[in-house]
């Protein structure tokens, strides 16, 4: 069946964090549900709807930013108690707003994730997980990477307490007490966890996870090992998943899966006969969805999906029809309730317009005074800078609580700006002098009215590192701007992975010297993305990486006094050697550097580049032919005289041009990587071959794989 949902905005609070809005259970039969939400102002607000109007049940005083909001209570009873995490404190409120708990955890960091089960509190900061029972410390765990979410399997359906941590290194860690029972590898950094059907499914062990790159999966957490049931890829390239809920919005007796994403997409998945998810509804809002719940808020008998957005809008997608169908010649009848509502809204709007006018006049008068003082207004920015594996590009998302006027992008390192379909802003480029002031890019994005979210894509060049800066100016007075900085790392296109192919020909770089474990870890953090800022527990660590552009691999193993780096790409080893030497010199540490270079790895890397280079050369050739073929088509009136290959190019012309436009300088990038590979191969042998680069480029222009390999061998 087709699902039709209509949008209705209920209220707006302050800026909200992930998972900070819940629906309270209905207090009695035939009653609508109340909404409770916490925001960055530290305010917890509970409201309901009565005759189409918002009625506030309670509202707390401002305080520390609320990072999480969960419902709890005695097991097997309605979960009506409200728990919020603010700073290092957990507070509890009744459904009427009376505070019954103020638990100061004395943690040095703020709580980022929270889960409540009966008298058990499960929460975490960035790296530390804690379990408390009746506010008494039970268990503790220090994670090797950032913890994004915490969940516990239902304690009333499981023989033991089983907490699960969603960690940034693409792993779910299943705990027993203070120890890890086992780890579950997932296809992306998990950002949110939820119990399947809200109760863990038939077994009580089914766990749904959502990732930062938009993937969704279901895993059964058994006592011994995980059982993967299904996984949904993000083929439509939608945003990362921030919130999940289970609710029967279709009304077929089976709970559907409600998904909220950071690009504003709301999705409803039903389940087919094989229990595989099937998309039944999707709608895109203008800002990221931080919380999602299914229930009944606006009017009894009409189920709806209630969402909270980043800027604090509480919005319902309801099954209630917004208008009544009229027959031919039938007049539209508006009932008295609707007339009263329209009249009330008009009065409220006129009052707000009068207040704005009054305040503007007051501001103008005070600004002309000799004692006038102007304070820059503060505003919140929600930003994300992540590497996309699919196209080896970085996605920069900037979300502001008020409409954006413009964003200035500045970079001191060469990068390419890529087209983004969702981006409606007008971009203009300024000329910059890279030699005198290290400015390689200056671009301004001018946003359309009411744009609160801007998404950009950039592609960097490995080996060239520096800083990308975004100057964000919203549409507020007086004019103010905030700057955000993002580090482009030397090996910026590498992404963490769980394992690598040890059968590949490897080049090895070995460093030894008087350096500590923390120092060598800081060098690796400087060089590579997705490495935790804090050194992992233990005396040594091994990380695996994969180059998202070329699919080459890197193994990084280090401890106090020694670091060993292995890669099937000589250029990766060359970049590491140069950067690590420079970092050690800055700290006046003497390094002993040795390397073992495999000539076989060069041919192996060229074989990895071959299909990409061949595809780009063919694409460029086809795009060059399109205009000439179109002229022929116009001149002759048909394409019957053309060979099938040319007819195919004309049929796919739009698709080919779009792909070529979407990947600017892709061919030049591949040429640059082959050139670097050529130079780096002989640099390790002590030979300078830069004079032979023009000959190499000639071979690439008339590309033949065997001729290229022969040139590398002969040189």
C-alpha positions as CSV (number, residue, x, y, z in Angstrom):
1,X,0.0,0.0,0.0
2,X,1.1,3.6,-0.7
3,X,1.8,5.6,2.5
4,X,0.7,9.2,2.4
5,X,1.9,11.4,5.3
6,X,1.3,15.1,5.7
7,X,3.7,17.5,7.5
8,X,2.6,19.5,10.5
9,X,5.0,21.7,12.6
10,X,4.2,21.6,16.3
11,X,6.8,23.7,18.1
12,X,10.4,25.0,18.0
13,X,12.9,24.7,20.8
14,X,16.6,25.4,20.9
15,X,19.3,23.5,18.9
16,X,19.0,19.7,19.6
17,X,21.5,16.9,19.8
18,X,21.1,13.3,18.5
19,X,18.4,11.3,20.4
20,X,17.0,14.1,22.6
21,X,13.3,13.7,21.8
22,X,10.8,11.0,23.0
23,X,7.1,10.4,23.1
24,X,5.7,9.5,26.5
25,X,3.4,6.5,26.6
26,X,-0.3,7.4,26.5
27,X,-1.6,8.2,30.0
28,X,-5.0,6.5,29.4
29,X,-7.0,4.8,26.7
30,X,-8.0,7.1,23.7
31,X,-5.4,9.7,24.8
32,X,-2.8,11.3,22.6
33,X,0.9,11.2,23.6
34,X,3.0,14.0,25.0
35,X,6.3,15.0,23.5
36,X,9.4,15.6,25.7
37,X,12.5,17.2,24.2
38,X,15.8,18.6,25.6
39,X,17.9,21.2,23.8
40,X,21.3,22.9,23.9
41,X,20.0,25.6,26.2
42,X,19.6,22.9,28.8
43,X,15.8,23.2,28.8
44,X,13.6,20.1,29.1
45,X,10.2,20.7,27.6
46,X,7.1,18.5,27.6
47,X,4.1,19.4,25.6
48,X,0.9,17.9,24.2
49,X,-1.8,18.9,21.7
50,X,-5.3,20.0,22.7
51,X,-7.8,21.2,20.0
52,X,-5.0,21.8,17.6
53,X,-3.0,24.0,20.1
54,X,0.3,23.2,21.8
55,X,-0.2,22.9,25.6
56,X,3.0,22.9,27.7
57,X,3.0,20.3,30.5
58,X,6.3,21.5,32.0
59,X,9.4,23.4,31.1
60,X,12.7,23.4,33.1
61,X,15.1,26.3,33.6
62,X,18.1,26.6,31.2
63,X,21.3,24.8,32.1
64,X,24.0,22.8,30.6
65,X,23.6,21.5,27.0
66,X,21.5,18.3,26.9
67,X,23.3,15.6,25.0
68,X,20.9,12.7,25.4
69,X,17.3,12.1,26.6
70,X,16.0,8.6,27.4
71,X,12.8,7.2,29.0
72,X,13.0,4.7,31.9
73,X,11.0,3.2,34.8
74,X,10.4,-0.1,36.5
75,X,10.8,-3.0,34.1
76,X,7.7,-4.3,32.5
77,X,5.7,-1.1,33.3
78,X,5.1,2.0,31.1
79,X,8.5,3.8,30.7
80,X,7.3,7.3,31.8
81,X,10.4,8.6,33.7
82,X,12.5,11.1,31.8
83,X,16.3,10.9,32.1
84,X,18.7,13.5,30.5
85,X,22.5,13.7,30.3
86,X,23.9,17.2,30.6
87,X,27.6,17.7,31.1
88,X,28.7,15.0,33.5
89,X,25.3,14.9,35.3
90,X,22.3,12.7,34.8
91,X,19.0,14.1,35.9
92,X,15.6,12.4,36.2
93,X,12.1,13.9,35.9
94,X,8.6,12.5,36.3
95,X,6.1,12.9,33.5
96,X,4.8,16.0,35.3
97,X,8.2,17.7,35.5
98,X,9.2,16.9,39.1
99,X,12.9,16.2,39.4
100,X,13.6,13.0,41.4
101,X,17.3,12.4,40.4
102,X,20.4,14.5,40.2
103,X,23.3,12.1,39.8
104,X,26.8,13.7,39.4
105,X,29.1,11.2,37.8
106,X,32.3,13.2,38.5
107,X,33.6,12.4,35.0
108,X,36.1,14.9,33.6
109,X,34.3,14.7,30.2
110,X,30.7,15.3,29.2
111,X,28.4,12.3,28.7
112,X,27.8,11.6,25.0
113,X,25.6,8.5,25.0
114,X,23.0,7.1,27.5
115,X,20.8,4.0,27.9
116,X,18.4,3.3,30.7
117,X,17.1,-0.2,31.7
118,X,15.3,-0.4,35.1
119,X,17.7,0.7,37.8
120,X,20.7,0.3,35.4
121,X,22.4,3.3,33.9
122,X,24.7,2.7,30.9
123,X,26.5,5.8,29.6
124,X,29.7,6.9,27.9
125,X,31.9,9.9,27.3
126,X,34.1,10.0,24.1
127,X,36.2,7.0,25.1
128,X,35.0,5.8,28.5
129,X,32.0,3.5,29.1
130,X,30.4,3.2,32.6
131,X,27.7,1.0,34.0
132,X,25.9,2.1,37.3
133,X,23.2,0.2,39.1
134,X,21.1,2.3,41.6
135,X,23.8,5.0,41.1
136,X,26.6,2.6,42.3
137,X,29.5,2.0,40.0
138,X,29.5,-1.5,38.5
139,X,31.7,-1.7,35.4
140,X,34.0,0.4,33.4
141,X,35.7,0.1,30.0
142,X,38.2,2.3,28.1
143,X,37.6,2.1,24.4
144,X,40.4,2.2,21.8
145,X,38.3,4.6,19.6
146,X,35.4,7.1,20.1
147,X,32.1,5.7,21.4
148,X,29.1,7.0,19.4
149,X,26.2,5.1,21.1
150,X,25.5,2.7,23.9
151,X,22.7,0.1,24.1
152,X,21.9,-2.9,26.3
153,X,20.0,-6.0,25.2
154,X,16.7,-6.3,27.2
155,X,17.7,-7.5,30.7
156,X,14.3,-9.1,31.3
157,X,14.7,-11.4,28.2
158,X,18.4,-12.2,28.6
159,X,20.2,-14.3,31.2
160,X,22.9,-11.7,31.6
161,X,23.5,-8.0,31.1
162,X,24.9,-7.4,27.6
163,X,25.9,-3.8,26.7
164,X,26.9,-3.0,23.2
165,X,29.1,0.0,22.2
166,X,29.0,1.5,18.7
167,X,32.6,2.7,18.1
168,X,34.1,5.0,15.4
169,X,36.5,2.3,14.1
170,X,33.6,0.4,12.4
171,X,33.2,-2.0,15.3
172,X,30.4,-2.9,17.7
173,X,31.9,-4.0,20.9
174,X,29.8,-6.5,22.9
175,X,30.7,-6.4,26.7
176,X,30.4,-8.7,29.6
177,X,31.1,-6.7,32.7
178,X,34.2,-4.7,32.1
179,X,35.6,-6.9,29.3
180,X,34.9,-7.3,25.6
181,X,33.2,-10.6,24.7
182,X,33.7,-10.1,21.0
183,X,33.7,-7.4,18.3
184,X,31.2,-7.1,15.4
185,X,32.7,-5.6,12.3
186,X,30.2,-3.3,10.5
187,X,30.5,-1.6,7.0
188,X,30.9,2.0,8.3
189,X,31.4,4.0,11.5
190,X,28.2,3.1,13.5
191,X,26.5,6.3,14.8
192,X,23.3,4.9,16.3
193,X,22.0,1.6,17.8
194,X,18.4,0.5,18.3
195,X,16.6,-2.7,19.4
196,X,14.8,-4.4,16.5
197,X,11.0,-3.9,17.0
198,X,11.9,-1.9,20.1
199,X,12.4,-5.1,22.1
200,X,15.1,-7.0,20.4
201,X,12.8,-9.0,18.1
202,X,11.7,-12.6,18.8
203,X,15.0,-13.5,20.4
204,X,15.6,-10.3,22.3
205,X,19.1,-10.2,20.7
206,X,18.3,-8.4,17.4
207,X,20.2,-5.1,17.1
208,X,19.8,-2.5,14.3
209,X,22.7,-0.2,13.6
210,X,23.0,2.9,11.4
211,X,26.3,4.2,10.1
212,X,27.8,7.6,9.4
213,X,27.9,6.8,5.6
214,X,24.2,5.9,5.5
215,X,24.2,2.1,5.7
216,X,21.8,0.1,7.8
217,X,22.0,-3.4,9.2
218,X,20.5,-6.0,11.5
219,X,22.7,-8.2,13.6
220,X,21.8,-10.8,16.2
221,X,24.0,-10.5,19.3
222,X,24.3,-14.1,20.6
223,X,26.4,-15.1,23.6
224,X,29.2,-16.5,21.5
225,X,29.2,-14.8,18.0
226,X,27.2,-12.4,15.9
227,X,24.7,-13.5,13.3
228,X,24.4,-10.9,10.4
229,X,20.8,-11.0,9.1
230,X,20.6,-8.2,6.5
231,X,22.4,-5.1,5.4
232,X,21.2,-2.1,3.3
233,X,23.7,-0.2,1.2
234,X,23.3,3.5,0.7
235,X,23.0,3.3,-3.1
236,X,21.1,6.7,-3.3
237,X,24.0,8.4,-1.6
238,X,21.8,9.8,1.2
239,X,23.1,11.2,4.5
240,X,24.4,9.4,7.6
241,X,21.9,7.8,10.0
242,X,21.3,9.7,13.3
243,X,18.1,8.0,14.7
244,X,16.1,4.8,14.4
245,X,12.7,3.8,15.8
246,X,10.2,0.9,15.3
247,X,6.5,1.7,14.9
248,X,3.6,0.3,12.8
249,X,2.8,3.4,10.8
250,X,1.3,1.4,7.9
251,X,-1.2,-0.4,10.1
252,X,-0.5,-4.0,8.9
253,X,0.3,-5.4,12.4
254,X,4.1,-5.4,11.7
255,X,6.3,-2.7,13.1
256,X,8.0,-0.6,10.4
257,X,11.5,0.8,10.6
258,X,11.7,4.6,10.9
259,X,15.0,6.2,9.9
260,X,16.2,9.8,10.3
261,X,19.3,11.0,8.4
262,X,21.7,14.0,8.7
263,X,20.7,15.3,5.3
264,X,17.0,15.7,6.4
265,X,15.7,12.5,4.9
266,X,13.0,10.6,6.8
267,X,12.5,7.0,5.6
268,X,9.9,4.2,6.4
269,X,10.9,0.6,5.7
270,X,8.4,-2.2,5.9
271,X,9.4,-5.9,5.8
272,X,8.7,-8.5,3.1
273,X,7.9,-12.2,3.5
274,X,11.6,-12.9,3.9
275,X,11.9,-10.3,6.7
276,X,14.0,-8.1,4.4
277,X,13.4,-4.3,4.6
278,X,11.6,-2.6,1.7
279,X,11.4,1.2,1.4
280,X,7.7,2.4,1.6
281,X,8.0,6.1,2.2
282,X,10.6,8.8,2.2
283,X,10.5,12.6,2.6
284,X,13.3,15.2,2.8
285,X,13.2,18.0,5.3
286,X,15.5,21.1,5.0
287,X,17.8,20.1,8.0
288,X,19.2,17.1,9.7
289,X,16.8,14.8,11.7
290,X,18.2,14.3,15.2
291,X,15.4,12.3,16.7
292,X,12.5,10.2,15.4
293,X,9.6,8.5,17.1
294,X,6.3,6.9,16.0
295,X,3.1,7.5,17.9
296,X,0.0,9.7,18.0
297,X,0.4,13.3,19.0
298,X,-1.9,15.6,17.0
299,X,-5.2,13.9,16.9
300,X,-6.4,10.6,18.3
301,X,-6.8,7.8,15.7
302,X,-4.2,9.2,13.3
303,X,-0.7,7.7,13.7
304,X,2.3,9.8,12.8
305,X,6.1,10.0,12.7
306,X,7.4,12.8,15.0
307,X,10.9,14.2,14.3
308,X,13.1,16.7,15.9
309,X,15.5,18.6,13.7
310,X,18.9,20.2,14.4
311,X,17.5,23.8,14.8
312,X,14.8,22.5,17.2
313,X,11.7,22.1,15.1
314,X,9.3,19.4,16.4
315,X,7.5,18.2,13.3
316,X,4.9,15.5,12.7
317,X,4.4,13.5,9.5
318,X,0.8,12.4,10.1
319,X,-1.7,10.1,8.4
320,X,-4.4,12.7,9.1
321,X,-5.6,14.2,5.8
322,X,-4.8,18.0,5.6
323,X,-7.6,18.7,3.2
324,X,-11.0,17.3,2.2
325,X,-11.7,16.3,-1.4
326,X,-14.5,18.4,-3.0
327,X,-16.9,17.2,-5.6
328,X,-17.5,19.3,-8.8
329,X,-19.3,22.5,-8.0
330,X,-19.1,21.8,-4.2
331,X,-18.1,24.8,-2.0
332,X,-15.2,24.5,0.4
333,X,-16.6,24.5,4.0
334,X,-14.3,25.6,6.9
335,X,-15.5,24.7,10.3
336,X,-15.6,27.1,13.2
337,X,-12.5,25.4,14.8
338,X,-10.4,26.0,11.7
339,X,-11.7,29.6,11.5
340,X,-10.7,30.3,15.0
341,X,-7.2,28.8,14.4
342,X,-6.7,30.9,11.3
343,X,-7.8,34.1,13.2
344,X,-5.5,33.2,16.1
345,X,-2.5,32.7,13.8
346,X,-3.1,36.0,12.0
347,X,-3.2,37.8,15.4
348,X,0.0,36.1,16.5
349,X,1.7,37.0,13.2
350,X,0.7,40.6,13.4
351,X,1.9,40.8,17.0
352,X,5.3,39.3,16.1
353,X,5.7,41.7,13.1
354,X,4.9,44.7,15.4
355,X,7.5,43.4,18.0
356,X,10.2,43.0,15.3
357,X,9.5,46.5,14.0
358,X,9.7,47.9,17.5
359,X,12.9,46.1,18.4
360,X,14.5,47.2,15.1
361,X,13.7,50.8,15.8
362,X,15.1,50.5,19.3
363,X,18.3,49.0,17.9
364,X,18.7,51.8,15.3
365,X,18.3,54.4,18.0
366,X,20.7,52.8,20.5
367,X,23.3,52.2,17.8
368,X,23.4,56.0,17.1
369,X,24.1,56.8,20.7
370,X,27.7,57.8,21.7
371,X,27.7,55.0,24.4
372,X,26.4,52.3,22.1
373,X,27.9,48.8,22.4
374,X,27.4,46.1,19.8
375,X,27.8,42.5,20.7
376,X,28.3,39.8,18.1
377,X,25.4,37.4,18.2
378,X,26.3,33.7,18.9
379,X,25.1,30.9,16.7
380,X,25.6,27.2,16.5
381,X,27.2,25.3,13.6
382,X,26.8,21.6,13.1
383,X,29.7,20.5,10.8
384,X,31.0,17.2,9.5
385,X,34.1,16.5,7.4
386,X,34.2,12.9,6.3
387,X,35.9,10.8,3.6
388,X,33.6,9.0,1.1
389,X,34.9,5.6,0.1
390,X,32.8,5.5,-3.1
391,X,34.3,8.4,-4.9
392,X,37.5,9.1,-2.8
393,X,36.2,12.6,-1.9
394,X,35.7,14.5,1.3
395,X,32.2,15.7,2.1
396,X,31.9,18.9,4.1
397,X,28.5,19.5,5.6
398,X,27.8,22.9,7.4
399,X,24.5,23.3,9.2
400,X,23.5,26.5,11.0
401,X,20.5,27.2,13.2
402,X,19.7,30.3,11.2
403,X,19.7,30.8,7.4
404,X,23.2,31.0,5.8
405,X,24.1,34.1,3.9
406,X,27.4,32.9,2.4
407,X,30.3,30.6,3.1
408,X,33.9,31.4,2.1
409,X,36.2,28.4,1.5
410,X,39.9,28.9,1.7
411,X,42.6,26.3,1.4
412,X,46.4,26.4,1.6
413,X,46.7,23.0,-0.1
414,X,45.7,22.1,-3.7
415,X,42.1,20.6,-3.7
416,X,39.3,20.2,-6.3
417,X,35.7,21.3,-5.6
418,X,33.3,18.7,-6.9
419,X,29.6,19.3,-7.9
420,X,26.9,18.3,-5.4
421,X,23.4,17.7,-6.7
422,X,21.8,18.8,-3.5
423,X,23.7,22.1,-3.5
424,X,21.7,25.0,-4.9
425,X,24.1,27.7,-3.7
426,X,25.9,30.0,-6.3
427,X,29.7,29.5,-6.3
428,X,32.2,32.1,-7.4
429,X,36.0,31.6,-7.5
430,X,38.6,34.3,-6.7
431,X,42.1,34.3,-8.1
432,X,44.8,33.6,-5.6
433,X,48.5,33.7,-5.5
434,X,49.7,30.3,-4.3
435,X,53.4,31.2,-4.4
436,X,53.4,34.3,-2.1
437,X,50.7,33.5,0.4
438,X,50.0,29.7,0.1
439,X,46.4,30.3,-1.1
440,X,45.4,27.5,-3.5
441,X,41.7,28.0,-3.3
442,X,39.3,30.9,-2.6
443,X,35.6,30.2,-3.3
444,X,32.4,31.8,-2.1
445,X,29.1,30.0,-1.9
446,X,26.1,32.4,-1.8
447,X,23.1,30.6,-0.4
448,X,19.4,31.0,-1.4
449,X,16.9,32.3,1.1
450,X,16.2,30.0,4.1
451,X,19.1,27.7,3.4
452,X,20.3,26.3,6.7
453,X,22.4,23.4,5.4
454,X,25.2,23.4,2.8
455,X,27.0,20.4,1.5
456,X,30.3,20.6,-0.4
457,X,32.6,18.0,-1.8
458,X,36.4,18.3,-2.2
459,X,39.1,16.0,-3.4
460,X,42.7,16.3,-2.1
461,X,46.0,15.1,-3.4
462,X,48.0,12.7,-1.2
463,X,51.4,14.0,-0.1
464,X,50.2,17.6,-0.1
465,X,48.8,18.5,3.3
466,X,47.6,21.6,5.0
467,X,44.3,23.3,6.2
468,X,40.9,23.9,4.7
469,X,39.0,26.8,6.3
470,X,35.3,27.6,6.0
471,X,34.1,31.1,7.0
472,X,30.4,30.9,7.7
473,X,28.2,34.0,7.7
474,X,24.5,33.7,8.6
475,X,21.7,36.1,7.8
476,X,21.7,37.9,11.2
477,X,22.4,41.4,12.3
478,X,24.9,42.7,13.2
479,X,27.0,40.7,10.7
480,X,29.2,38.1,12.3
481,X,31.2,35.1,11.0
482,X,32.5,31.9,12.5
483,X,35.5,30.0,11.0
484,X,35.9,26.2,11.0
485,X,39.2,24.5,10.2
486,X,39.7,21.0,8.7
487,X,43.1,19.3,8.4
488,X,44.0,17.8,5.0
489,X,46.4,15.0,6.1
490,X,49.4,13.7,4.1
491,X,47.6,10.4,3.4
492,X,44.2,12.0,3.3
493,X,42.6,9.4,0.9
494,X,43.3,6.4,3.2
495,X,40.5,4.9,5.3
496,X,40.6,2.5,8.2
497,X,39.7,-1.1,7.4
498,X,39.6,-4.3,9.5
499,X,42.1,-6.4,7.5
500,X,44.3,-6.3,4.4
501,X,45.5,-8.8,1.8
502,X,48.9,-9.9,3.1
503,X,49.6,-11.8,-0.1
504,X,50.3,-8.5,-2.0
505,X,54.0,-7.4,-2.7
506,X,54.8,-5.0,0.1
507,X,57.3,-2.2,0.6
508,X,58.5,-1.7,4.2
509,X,59.6,1.4,6.0
510,X,61.1,0.9,9.5
511,X,61.8,3.7,12.0
512,X,63.7,3.3,15.2
513,X,64.9,5.9,17.7
514,X,64.4,7.4,21.2
515,X,60.7,8.2,20.9
516,X,57.8,7.2,23.1
517,X,54.6,5.3,22.1
518,X,52.6,8.5,22.5
519,X,55.0,10.4,20.2
520,X,54.9,7.9,17.3
521,X,51.1,7.7,17.7
522,X,50.8,11.5,17.4
523,X,52.8,11.3,14.1
524,X,50.4,8.6,12.8
525,X,47.5,10.8,13.8
526,X,49.1,13.7,11.9
527,X,49.6,11.6,8.7
528,X,46.4,9.5,8.5
529,X,42.6,10.1,9.0
530,X,40.4,8.0,11.3
531,X,43.0,7.4,13.9
532,X,41.9,8.0,17.5
533,X,43.6,11.0,19.0
534,X,44.5,9.2,22.2
535,X,47.0,6.4,22.2
536,X,45.3,3.0,22.5
537,X,45.7,1.0,25.7
538,X,48.7,-1.4,25.6
539,X,52.3,-1.2,24.5
540,X,51.8,-1.5,20.7
541,X,49.1,-1.2,18.1
542,X,48.5,-2.2,14.5
543,X,46.2,-0.2,12.2
544,X,45.1,-1.2,8.6
545,X,44.2,1.3,5.9
546,X,43.0,1.2,2.3
547,X,43.4,3.9,-0.3
548,X,39.9,4.8,-1.4
549,X,41.1,6.1,-4.8
550,X,43.5,3.3,-5.8
551,X,42.6,0.4,-3.5
552,X,46.2,0.1,-2.3
553,X,46.8,-0.9,1.3
554,X,48.8,0.2,4.3
555,X,49.7,-1.6,7.5
556,X,50.9,0.6,10.4
557,X,52.4,-1.2,13.4
558,X,54.3,0.7,16.1
559,X,55.4,0.8,19.7
560,X,57.9,2.7,21.8
561,X,61.1,3.1,19.9
562,X,59.9,1.4,16.7
563,X,57.5,1.9,13.9
564,X,57.0,-0.4,10.9
565,X,54.9,0.7,7.9
566,X,54.1,-1.7,5.0
567,X,52.3,-0.8,1.7
568,X,52.0,-2.1,-1.8
569,X,52.3,1.5,-3.1
570,X,55.8,2.9,-3.1
571,X,54.4,6.5,-3.1
572,X,52.6,5.8,0.2
573,X,55.9,4.8,1.8
574,X,57.7,7.8,0.3
575,X,55.1,10.2,1.7
576,X,55.4,8.6,5.2
577,X,59.2,8.7,5.1
578,X,59.2,12.5,4.2
579,X,56.5,13.5,6.7
580,X,57.7,11.4,9.6
581,X,61.3,12.6,9.2
582,X,60.1,16.2,9.2
583,X,57.9,15.7,12.4
584,X,60.8,14.0,14.2
585,X,63.2,16.8,13.2
586,X,60.8,19.4,14.6
587,X,61.0,17.6,18.0
588,X,64.7,17.1,17.7
589,X,64.4,13.3,17.7
590,X,67.0,11.3,15.8
591,X,65.5,8.6,13.6
592,X,67.1,5.6,12.1
593,X,65.3,5.0,8.8
594,X,65.5,1.8,6.8
595,X,63.4,0.6,3.9
596,X,62.9,-2.5,1.8
597,X,61.5,-1.7,-1.6
598,X,59.8,-4.3,-3.8
599,X,60.0,-3.8,-7.6
600,X,57.1,-6.2,-8.1
601,X,54.9,-3.8,-6.2
602,X,55.3,-1.1,-8.9
603,X,53.8,-3.4,-11.6
604,X,51.1,-4.4,-9.1
605,X,50.2,-0.7,-8.5
606,X,50.1,0.0,-12.2
607,X,47.7,-3.0,-12.6
608,X,45.4,-1.4,-10.0
609,X,45.5,1.9,-11.8
610,X,44.9,0.4,-15.3
611,X,41.1,-0.1,-15.3
612,X,40.6,3.4,-13.8
613,X,42.9,5.1,-16.3
614,X,41.4,3.1,-19.2
615,X,37.9,4.1,-18.2
616,X,38.9,7.8,-17.9
617,X,40.7,7.9,-21.2
618,X,37.7,6.3,-22.9
619,X,35.3,8.7,-21.2
620,X,37.3,11.7,-22.2
621,X,37.5,10.5,-25.8
622,X,33.7,9.9,-25.9
623,X,32.9,13.4,-24.5
624,X,35.2,15.0,-27.1
625,X,33.2,13.3,-29.9
626,X,29.7,14.3,-28.6
627,X,29.6,17.8,-30.1
628,X,30.8,16.6,-33.5
629,X,28.3,13.7,-33.5
630,X,25.4,16.1,-32.6
631,X,26.3,18.4,-35.5
632,X,26.3,15.4,-37.8
633,X,22.9,14.3,-36.4
634,X,21.4,17.8,-37.1
635,X,22.9,18.0,-40.6
636,X,21.8,14.5,-41.7
637,X,18.5,14.4,-39.7
638,X,19.1,10.9,-38.4
639,X,21.8,8.7,-37.0
640,X,21.2,5.5,-39.1
641,X,24.5,6.0,-41.0
642,X,26.6,6.0,-37.8
643,X,28.3,2.9,-36.6
644,X,26.7,1.4,-33.4
645,X,29.5,2.7,-31.2
646,X,28.8,6.3,-32.2
647,X,25.0,5.9,-31.9
648,X,25.5,4.6,-28.4
649,X,27.6,7.7,-27.5
650,X,24.8,10.0,-28.7
651,X,22.2,8.0,-26.7
652,X,24.3,8.3,-23.6
653,X,25.5,11.8,-24.2
654,X,23.9,13.4,-21.2
655,X,25.0,10.7,-18.8
656,X,28.6,10.8,-20.2
657,X,28.8,14.6,-19.9
658,X,27.4,14.5,-16.3
659,X,30.0,11.8,-15.3
660,X,32.8,13.8,-16.8
661,X,31.6,17.0,-15.1
662,X,31.2,15.2,-11.8
663,X,34.9,14.1,-11.8
664,X,37.0,17.2,-12.8
665,X,40.7,16.6,-13.2
666,X,40.2,12.8,-12.7
667,X,42.5,12.0,-15.6
668,X,45.1,14.5,-14.4
669,X,45.0,12.9,-11.0
670,X,45.8,9.5,-12.4
671,X,48.6,10.9,-14.5
672,X,50.0,12.6,-11.4
673,X,49.9,9.3,-9.4
674,X,51.7,7.4,-12.1
675,X,54.3,10.2,-12.4
676,X,54.8,10.2,-8.6
677,X,55.1,6.4,-8.6
678,X,57.8,6.6,-11.3
679,X,59.8,9.3,-9.4
680,X,59.4,7.6,-6.0
681,X,60.6,4.2,-7.4
682,X,63.9,5.6,-8.5
683,X,64.2,8.1,-5.5
684,X,64.6,5.1,-3.2
685,X,67.4,3.8,-5.6
686,X,69.1,7.2,-5.4
687,X,68.4,8.2,-9.0
688,X,66.7,11.4,-10.1
689,X,64.5,10.7,-13.1
690,X,62.5,14.0,-13.3
691,X,64.0,14.7,-16.7
692,X,62.3,11.6,-18.1
693,X,58.8,12.7,-16.9
694,X,57.9,14.4,-20.3
695,X,58.6,11.1,-22.1
696,X,56.4,9.3,-19.5
697,X,53.5,11.7,-20.2
698,X,53.8,11.1,-24.0
699,X,53.4,7.3,-23.3
700,X,50.3,8.1,-21.2
701,X,48.7,10.2,-23.9
702,X,48.9,7.2,-26.3
703,X,48.2,4.8,-23.4
704,X,49.2,1.2,-23.7
705,X,49.6,-0.8,-20.5
706,X,52.4,-3.0,-21.7
707,X,54.3,0.0,-23.1
708,X,54.0,1.8,-19.7
709,X,55.2,-1.2,-17.7
710,X,58.1,-1.6,-20.1
711,X,59.0,2.1,-19.6
712,X,59.1,1.7,-15.8
713,X,61.3,-1.4,-16.2
714,X,63.7,0.1,-18.7
715,X,64.2,3.3,-16.8
